[in-house]
């Protein structure tokens, strides 16, 4: 490598190529997470992939330097050791802390963020592969992960999470709603309850994140809610 320390068989072009590929692959996977409003989105996945690639290149350089030193100085060989996988192994284990931060347990004992955590771990693996120069392996693996994230989600999706907003003037209706959820086996998470003082009296504003199976039409649920209690002032679903 002209103008700097020799990086085994890498020149400036090869180093730049690996880092650029890691940006592209991290962005391709991060974009899917970003469009689904996940905590680890475009920037996070790019940084993870580039960082893993960078550290893997450094690992190769360190190992090469030790080997070269041993060849040039035979007397030092008994004192020199190198581990070609030390840094990459630390990447794999260390990335678990970042993935754990993406996993959330809600008050309804529903776990979310597992796919995002697994994606972060996978992106780190892709960065390692790119850093070691395994272009074909990294590109094919990236394609497989994208198929899993984009295609399989639409093929096997068994339901969606909607935001349900309800305004009601009768507090007793709240118990009716909970009974309705339990009767129809509808899971709710992140419930929010507010009391609003208006000129017409107290209004109770309820917000639920509700999981609705594909077999159920959310418009039918609205109709069922309206039948539960006549004190409902407003009700809406948002995806």
N, C-alpha and C positions, 0 to 999 in steps of 0.2 A: 504494500500500500504506500504509494508515493506521498512524501510530505508528512509521514507519521509512522508510528510503530506498526510493524507488520502484524496483521490480525489473521493468523494462519493463512487460509486461502481467500479471505475476504478483502475486497477493496472498497472504496467509498461508494461505488455504484451498488455493489451487492448489499452493503449495510443499509443504504437508503431504500433499495428495493424491498428489503424485508420489513423495514419499518412502515413503508407506504402500504404494503399488502396487509400488514397488521391493522393499520387504520381502516382500510376498506372492509376487511372482514369484521372488525369490531363494530363498524358503522352499520353494516348489513344486518347484524343480529340486534344491535342496539336500537335500530329503527323500529323493529317489530315491538320491542318492549316499550319504546317511547309512544307509539301509536296506541298502545293499550294502557297508557297512563300508569306505568309501573315505576316503582321507586328508583330502580337502576335502569336508566334509559340510554339514550344515544351517547352522551359524553362519558358516562360511567363505563360502558362496554368498550369504547374506544381506548380509554385510559388503561383499563385492565389488560386489553390485548397488546397494546404498545408496550406497556410496562413489562409484561411477561416476556415479550419478544426481546426487549432491551436486556433484561436480566439474563436471559438464556444466551445471548451473544456475549455478554460479560463472562458468563460461566465458561464458555468455550475459550475465550481469550485467557482467562486465568489458568485453565488446565493446560493450554498450549504453552504458556510462559513457563510453567513448572517443568513440563516435559523438555522444552528447549534448554532450560537451565541445567537440567540433569544431563542432557547430551553434551552440552558444552563444558560441563564441569563434573566429570565422572566421580570425583572425590565427594561431591555433595549428594550423590544419588541415595545413599542410605538414609539421609536426613530429609529427603524430599518425598512428599506424598501428594496425590491429587485425587479428587473425587469428581468425575465428570457430571454427576447428577445432584450434587449437594444443593446448589441454588435452586434448580428446577424442582427438587423435592420440597424445598421450603416454600416455593410458589404454590404448589398444589395444596399443601397443608395450611399455609397462611391465608389463602384466598377464602378459606372456610369462614373466617371471621367476618369478611365482607358479605358473604352469602347469608350468614346468620342474621345480619342486620336487615336483610330484605324480607325475612320471615316474620309474619305478624300473626299473633293469636288473638282473635276478637273475643268480646264478652260472651258470644254464643258458642265458644269453644270451636270455632271454625278457623282453620289454618289457611293463610293466604301468603303468597310470595315464594312458594316452593319452586315454581317454574323459573322465576327470576333468579333465585339463588343457584339453581342448577345451571342456568344460562351463564351466569358470571363464572362459575367453575369451568364450564365448557369453553368459554371465551379465553380464559387463562390457558387452558390446554392448547387452544389454537395458536395463541401467542407463542407458546413454547415450541410448537411444531414449526412455525414460521421462523423463529429465531434460530432453529437448528437447520433451516434450509429445506424442510420437507414441504415443498410447495404443493405438490399433488395431494399429499395427505391432508394438508390444512384446507385446501380448496374443496375437496370432496367432503370432508367432515363438516365444513361450513355449510355446504349445500344440504347435507342430511339434516343438520340442526335447523336450517331455515324451513325445510319441508315439514319437520315435526312442529315447528312453531306456527307456521302459516297454514299449511294444508290440513294437517291432522286436527287442528283446532276446529276447523269448519266441518270436517268429516264426522268427528265423534262428539261434537258439542252437544251435551245433553240438557243444557239450560243456560240461562243468562241471569246476571244480577241487575236488578233495576232499583232505582231510588223511588220510594213511595212517600209522597207528601200528603198529609191529611190535615185539614182544619175542621175542628168539631167544637160545638158549643156545650155538649154534654160529656162530662168527665166519665160517666159510667160506660160510655161507648168504647173507652180504651180497653176495658176488660173483654168486651165483645170482640174487639179486633184480635186480641191475644188468643182468645178461644177459637176464633176463625183460623188463625195461623196453625194452631195445634191440630185442629180437626182436619185441615187440608194438607198437613205435613209440609208447610211452607217454612223454610228456614229464614230467619231474619238476623241481621247483624248491625252493629253500630246504631242502636236505637237512640233517638234524640227526642226530648220532650221539653216544650216551652209553653208558658202561660202568657198570653197577651191581653192586656187591658184595653178594651175599645169602648166607644160610646154605646155600643149595643150589649156590652157585658164582657165577660171573660171568654176568650177563645183559646182552645188548646191546640197547639201545633205539634204534630207528630211526624217524625221522619224515620223511615226504616230503609235499610238496604236489604232487599228481599230477593231470594233465589227462586226463579220461576222455571220449572221444567219446560222443555220445548213443546211438550204435549198440551200445555195449558196456554190459553190466549189471555194476555194480561188485561185486555178489554173486558173479558168475562169476569175477571177478578174485581174490576172496578164496579161492574154491575152488581156483583154479590155484596160488595162493601156498602153500596148505596141502599141495599135492602136491609142491611143489618141495623142501621140506625138513621132516623130522619134528621138528626141534628148535624149531619155532615154538611159543612159549608163549601168545602173545596177538596178535591182529590185529584192527584196527578201521578203519572208514572214517567220516569226518565231513565234512559239506558246509559 
